[in-house]
């Protein structure tokens, strides 16, 4: 049994592959690449997908990237790659106190959209989970175009533009 990070709740994880609600993808517009897509997926999250058989973490990335990384110890590797790449949006738990958040989000991202409420992810067969994610989630934008996408998405939450950004992002 794994315990929830920074929490007194206990969670049993049967897998770390949870699909993004399709409404989020639709609100964020078209992505060129999803490097951590499930092998079988009920809907597209980008024009091109890599799955674990294609090793999306190490394969070439291009265009605007969507990243819903595995929710486990590997998440930091995916966020580091996206932060270094600099053009995309990641969906992760809002664990703002973690080393991963400090190293790959606070110090590198352009903005963060803290989502209102908790998401209901989907299983790889497309059905929605009966329970919510059990933790708050956020969308992390790398690149000003992606900050604009969060701003214009209509997704309920609070957008935080990180230091170093300016009014140019908002126009």
C-alpha positions in Angstrom: 0.0 0.0 0.0 1.3 3.5 -0.8 0.4 6.4 1.3 -0.7 9.7 -0.2 2.1 12.2 -0.4 1.9 14.9 2.2 -1.4 13.5 3.5 -2.8 11.2 6.1 -5.0 9.5 3.5 -3.9 6.1 2.2 -4.3 5.2 -1.4 -3.8 1.9 -3.2 -2.6 2.5 -6.7 -3.5 -0.3 -9.1 -1.7 1.6 -11.9 -0.4 5.0 -12.7 -2.1 5.4 -16.0 -5.0 7.8 -15.7 -6.5 9.5 -18.7 -7.1 13.2 -18.9 -10.7 14.2 -19.0 -11.5 14.9 -22.6 -13.0 18.3 -21.7 -9.6 19.5 -20.5 -8.0 18.6 -23.8 -10.7 20.3 -25.8 -10.4 23.5 -23.7 -6.7 23.7 -24.3 -6.8 23.3 -28.1 -4.7 21.1 -30.3 -1.3 19.7 -29.2 1.2 18.3 -31.6 2.6 15.5 -29.4 1.6 13.5 -26.4 4.8 11.6 -25.4 3.2 9.6 -22.6 0.0 8.3 -24.1 -1.5 4.9 -23.2 -1.1 2.2 -25.8 -4.8 2.0 -26.3 -6.7 5.2 -25.8 -10.3 6.1 -26.3 -9.6 9.6 -27.6 -6.7 11.5 -29.0 -4.9 14.1 -26.9 -2.6 15.3 -29.7 -1.9 14.9 -33.4 0.9 12.4 -32.6 1.3 10.0 -29.7 4.1 8.0 -28.1 3.4 5.2 -25.7 5.6 3.2 -23.4 6.6 0.9 -26.2 8.0 3.9 -28.1 9.7 5.4 -25.0 8.3 8.8 -25.3 10.5 10.1 -22.5 13.6 9.6 -24.7 12.1 9.9 -28.2 12.4 13.2 -30.1 9.8 15.8 -29.1 8.3 18.4 -31.5 5.7 21.2 -31.5 3.4 21.9 -28.7 3.5 19.0 -26.1 0.7 17.6 -23.9 2.1 15.8 -20.8 -0.1 13.8 -18.4 2.9 11.9 -16.9 2.7 8.7 -14.9 1.6 9.6 -11.4 4.4 8.0 -9.5 8.1 8.4 -9.0 8.7 8.9 -12.7 6.7 12.1 -12.9 9.8 14.2 -12.1 11.6 12.8 -15.2 8.7 13.9 -17.5 8.4 17.3 -15.9 12.2 17.8 -16.2 12.0 16.9 -19.9 9.1 19.2 -20.5 10.7 22.1 -18.6 13.9 21.7 -20.6 11.9 21.4 -23.9 10.0 24.6 -23.0 6.8 24.3 -25.1 3.9 22.4 -23.5 1.4 21.9 -20.7 1.6 19.2 -18.0 -1.2 18.0 -15.8 0.1 17.0 -12.3 -1.1 16.9 -8.7 -0.6 20.3 -7.0 2.0 19.1 -4.6 3.5 22.5 -4.2 5.9 21.5 -1.4 7.7 18.8 -3.2 11.3 18.9 -4.6 9.8 18.1 -8.0 7.5 21.2 -7.8 10.3 23.4 -6.7 12.8 22.2 -9.2 10.7 21.7 -12.3 7.7 24.1 -11.8 8.4 27.1 -9.5 11.8 27.7 -11.0 11.1 26.9 -14.7 7.4 27.2 -15.6 5.7 30.3 -17.1 2.4 29.8 -15.3 0.3 27.4 -13.2 -3.5 27.0 -13.4 -4.7 25.5 -10.1 -7.9 23.7 -10.9 -11.0 24.4 -9.0 -12.3 21.1 -7.4 -10.8 17.7 -8.0 -10.7 16.0 -11.4 -12.3 12.7 -12.3 -9.8 10.9 -14.4 -10.7 8.2 -16.9 -9.6 4.6 -17.2 -7.9 3.5 -20.4 -11.2 2.0 -21.6 -12.7 5.5 -21.5 -14.9 5.2 -18.5 -14.7 7.9 -15.9 -13.4 6.9 -12.5 -16.2 6.7 -9.8 -14.1 8.7 -7.3 -12.2 11.9 -7.8 -8.4 12.0 -8.0 -8.1 12.3 -4.3 -5.8 15.4 -4.5 -5.9 18.8 -6.2 -4.5 19.1 -9.7 -2.9 21.8 -11.7 -1.9 22.6 -15.2 1.7 23.7 -15.7 2.5 25.9 -18.8 6.0 26.1 -20.3 6.1 28.9 -22.9 4.0 32.0 -23.2 1.8 30.5 -25.9 0.8 27.9 -23.3 0.1 30.5 -20.7 -2.2 32.2 -23.2 -3.9 28.8 -23.8 -4.6 28.4 -20.0 -5.8 32.0 -19.8 -8.2 31.5 -22.7 -9.3 28.0 -21.8 -12.3 28.8 -19.6 -11.2 26.0 -17.2 -12.3 26.9 -13.7 -9.4 27.7 -11.4 -6.8 30.3 -10.5 -4.0 31.1 -13.0 -0.7 32.2 -11.5 1.8 33.8 -13.8 5.3 33.2 -12.4 7.9 35.8 -11.9 9.8 36.8 -15.0 6.7 37.0 -17.1 5.1 40.2 -18.1 2.1 41.9 -19.6 3.1 40.6 -23.1 1.8 37.2 -22.1 -1.7 38.6 -21.3 -2.2 40.3 -24.7 
